[in-house]
């Protein structure tokens, strides 16, 4: 009965009597529940659509329905507009949802790669490499080459740190300091991390080989191998790993110097030496502060065999003393001005004072003070090198001027030796030269004969 009443209403609303132009039509598509308003009784709540003609036979979803014009006013647009709004809103919601998912995906893996690469440590390596590049450049710095060197160094450092975590995933899971890293926490699988490390390491080495030279790429590849395949396993075998790690940290400045100048000279070893000696007190302080955590992870650190901490403090103090003459070497080798010699000595005395305090009183507070002092030493030392550096072109010009001045002095000395003490031909007296009848003329000049 309800169906018949609805069909009757439809016939009445869209009958030829009420519509003088029955040939005009419009199309319904895709509406499942909509209240049509005046002239239509009820609302369609099922996916069937009904024809507005005299036959009220239901038709399947998706078919076109021809509806005549109402009172000759024109084709009603409300149904098609509503369908378009629904489709547009669903499409916009889908696109927004897709963008949100992509952003979450990128954020998640970006964070994982950031932690795998140990980004802060890698940026410190990049800073030392960039400083070496500037020191090895002349008065004109190739900034594109500098950026390429820093980018390649960053990739190689990220690869080395990622491989380090791949090999130490079980050890990291046992320590509080590293248990939340991507691999121990299960956020990233080991094959995924290994693929990332190999890819970024290969790309970084290739970039250095193309944009710099083969020497730079060789230093980067050897440092990657030394860190991932020598230093990392040694951490679980012998305390000598700290000194091997110091060698690894000293290579990036050489890498930058080689990228800028194409060679490695004696002058290039000032900053690597500072990095090598600086790392010993830095890591000794860290090993003392985290000795229980390192023991739980199975790492054979130097402090593990020194319960009192006396030998650890003595090693740190000795390497701090080695930092004292580096400023003098930088000045003597023509890398910096004399002001850096003074500043570097004062800076080395400051970090030596923290090491001495830790040696006298081996407490956690003094160890932390030495650790913070080491964090301050390196950026100040590198800033002083850059602020007081002498360009290699200026060094070459000074050397040329000094050599030319020596040659000039030697030539003058030879001329003096060749000059006789007394001239063989004497000049005429002045009275004779200015005699009459032309006493107003100037006296003639005579050149000395050798």
PyMOL commands that set and color helices and strands:
alter all, ss='L'
color gray80, all
select helices_A, chain A and resi 2-13+78-116+119-136+143-167+169-173+182-185+190-211+214-234+241-261+266-289+291-297+302-305+310-321+326-332+338-360+364-387+392-418+430-433
alter helices_A, ss='H'
color red, helices_A
select strands_A, chain A and resi 49-50+58-59
alter strands_A, ss='S'
color yellow, strands_A
deselect
rebuild
show_as cartoon
